[in-house]
Amino acid sequence: MSEAACEFCGDRGWVVDLATNRARRCSCHSARVRSRRLEELAIPPKYQGCRLSNFRLAGDVGDQLLRARHDCDEYIDEFLESDGSLSERGLVFVGPSGRGKTHLAVAVLIELAEQYGVRGRFVDFTSLVADIQATFQPDAQLSQADLLRPLQEADVVVVDELGARRPTPFVSDTLYLLINSRYMARRPTLFTSNYYLAPEAEEVAASRTLAGRVPASLVSRLHQMAKPILIDAVGDYRHELQAHQHR
């Protein structure tokens, strides 16, 4: 017979205070809850090691990555409101591929799960669309609602690569179901995107904005739902990190 993992409660999760003869939660319970919360995040193996502490500010990154890191720290610190409720506003990390957007979004999600015990989820939007399309097969085990419900009801969700799929009616409908439900429920969402919420400068063409990639009604909601964090004035983060690791 294997030994119990916890020497205090024998893995029951409760201990009895002999002085009062009352049961209380064992200290191992919170650790198990945190572990379960991390498993429920559904973060792909590629990103499971992402933390703010190992977001390497390698090379000549300038102020932008430093400011992005600071904004993430500030968001986490202020996530819990004074009345104990969760912040309604999220973040949207914007910039070209390879700049560290997903690393930061995942790191924030993990910190929130560890510090506040929130129920969170990570989803790559392109993969979500493909999974939902697969539910239309006659032998499908899951329905569209089965896939969307955990994302609609989670305390915090990371939607990776917003705008990556061509804006077909099906893609637009899927986006609306997910984002509008979270907007109406006042649940915070973190986004990453290669597209701007709005032109940040004259040189940003309209083709580089989300206006042509998601329904117009959702662009307005995104402005209210998430604070933009620009990561577009730096080099390729993955390239810089790889170069640093091989020095």
C-alpha positions, 0 to 999 in steps of 0.5 A: 500500500502506497504512502499517503502524500500528506502526512497530516490528513492522509490525503483526505483534505481535512484534519480534526482539531483535537482541542475543539473536535472540529474539522478544518481544511488541511494546508495541502488542500490549497496546494491541490486546488492551485495544481488543479487550476493550472491543469485546467488552463489547457496551456499547450506544452510549448507555453507551459514554462512561460512566466513573467520571471523568465520573460527575457528582456534580451538584447537592445529591447528599448522601453516597449518590452519593459513597459509591457512587462510593467503593465502585466505586473500592474494588471496582476496586482490590481486584478482583485478589486477592493470588494473582492470581485475580479477585474472586468477589464482584460489585456490585448497584446498587439504586434507582429509574430515572434514578439513575445505576446503569447508568452506574456498572456500565458504568464499573466494567466498562470499568475492569476491562477496561482495567486487568486485561484481563478478558473482560467482557460487558454485557447488558440482561436484557429484551433477552436474554429477547427474543433467546432467545425469538427462537431458537425460530423455525424460521429462527433462526440462533442457539440459546439456548446460543449466546446464554447461553454468552458470558455464562456464561463471561465473566470479568465480566458486567453484568446490567442491569435485573434483575427488570424482566421479569415472573417467568414460568417462562421468564424464571425459567429463563433467569435461573437458567441465567445466574446459577447458572452464574456462581455455581457458576463463582465468576465476578463479576457486576454487577447493576442493579435497581429492586428491593431484595434485601431490605427495607432499611427498614420503608417498603420494601414487599415488592412492591419487593423481588426476592423476587417478581421472581426465583426464591427460590433465586437471591435467596439466591445474590445475597446471596452474589454481590454487595455492594448499593450503594443509590442511592435517596436522590438525585434523578433523575441524568439530570435533574440531569446534563441541567440541569447541561449546559444551564447 
